[in-house]
Amino acid sequence: MRIGAIVLAAGESRRFGGNKLLVMVGGEPVILRVLRALSGFERVVVVGGPTPVS
């Protein structure tokens, strides 16, 4: 069976006050931890917002 995952990463983080994707958790950015956790999926699609992440 083919299984994929979609990561919704387009929020503005207004209440949080910063880009949640880049917050360091356990020494690495959250988005990296999420993508690593999904590495077993055949296809991973990341839906990003209009603001570039640097």
Stockholm file with secondary structure:
# STOCKHOLM 1.0

chainA/1-54         MRIGAIVLAAGESRRFGGNKLLVMVGGEPVILRVLRALSGFERVVVVGGPTPVS
#=GR chainA/1-54 SS CCCEEEEEECCCCTTTTSCGGGCEETTEEHHHHHHHHTTTSSEEEEEECSSCCC
#=GC SS_cons        CCCEEEEEECCCCTTTTSCGGGCEETTEEHHHHHHHHTTTSSEEEEEECSSCCC
//
